[in-house]
Amino acid sequence: MVNIAVAGGSGNVGRTIIETLKQQTAHKAFNLTRNTSKSDVGVPNIEVDYTNVDSIRNGLERNDIHTVISCLSYEGDTLAVSQNNLISAAALSSATKRLIPSTFGVHYPEEYVLPITAPSAANKELPTLVDYFGAIDRLKASGLQWTVVENGCFMDYWGQPHIKTYLRPSLFGLDIAAREAAIPGDGNDRFSLTYTWDVAKFVVALQDLDEWPEVSRFAGDIITWNEFVRIAEEATGVTFKVTHDSVEDLEKSKMTELPSQIPCYKFIPKEQFQWFLSIFSRWTTRPEISHIPAEMNHLFPDIKPLTVREMVNKYWKA
């Protein structure tokens, strides 16, 4: 048994991982948090100051934390400050041997380490990937064992509001509730989707491997947008209204608004929301980014990840 600390364990992916860790007895889970009074997730809290490397290191050593799983957000300077300090502290900690950085997504393209043309408000809320790749560089020099987890898009977005998830709504491409689709490109490119609870199961299962690869790739399903729409039409018995957003339009942050996106604007302004999702929409037309092979699924045959068809039939079938 080892002690595992989840940084950002009261957030969306972090909470999912903590709740999955709680379902097993091989390891003990802890939550790294800035404020213990606001972080009741059912495991012991370790209060740390993410601006202070010694504070984090002391928390790790005091609780004999062997492995750190970072689920810190991409907002503001969290990756630049909090995650970098977390990596430095883990490297200094006499107890800590392994760390998973905050990744859990597609195979991010390195050209996006350069500044992206975007609304000024978006620049404040979504950092470029400089800090994402910077964390990997720090880990390479840290002496820690580490792995980047790639799982494609989170399937949860297309199961909301019915599916169990801690993610905030942020769908694109297909709006099953509204029976509409705004498909990026021609809809024939394959991309990967994985349910957050399956991502958490794979991350927990990784703890039992003696060695980690630098990239751990899992996928719940690999599909095209056109296939996704056909599955949704079959389940609902309705022919969807389908439009296509060209790659050229998406490059200009021009995307067709879907009805279920409108409520999201109370969390993030429309201009910023469309800028952000136009990037991810465009990435699904690039298989080298969004087609994550299920190359490590076979190592954990007891994990049967949710497929798109299973998700749609469970939550949307007429």
Secondary structure, 3 states (H helix, E strand, C coil): CCEEEEECCCCHHHHHHHHHHCCCCCCEEEEEECCHHHCCCCCCEEECCCCCHHHHHHHHHHCCEEEEEECCCCCCCHHHHHHHHHHHHHHHCCCCCEEECCCCECCCCHHHHCCCCCCHHHHHHCCCCHHHHHHHHHHHCCCCEECEEECCEEHHHHCCCCCCCCCCCCCCCEECCCCEEEEECCCCCEEEEECHHHHHHHHHHHCCCCCCCCEEECCCEEEEHHHHHHHHHHHHCCCCEEEEECHHHHHCCCCCCCHHHHHHHHCCCHHHHHHHHHHHHHHCCCHHHHCCCCCCHHHCCCCCCCCHHHHHHHHHCC
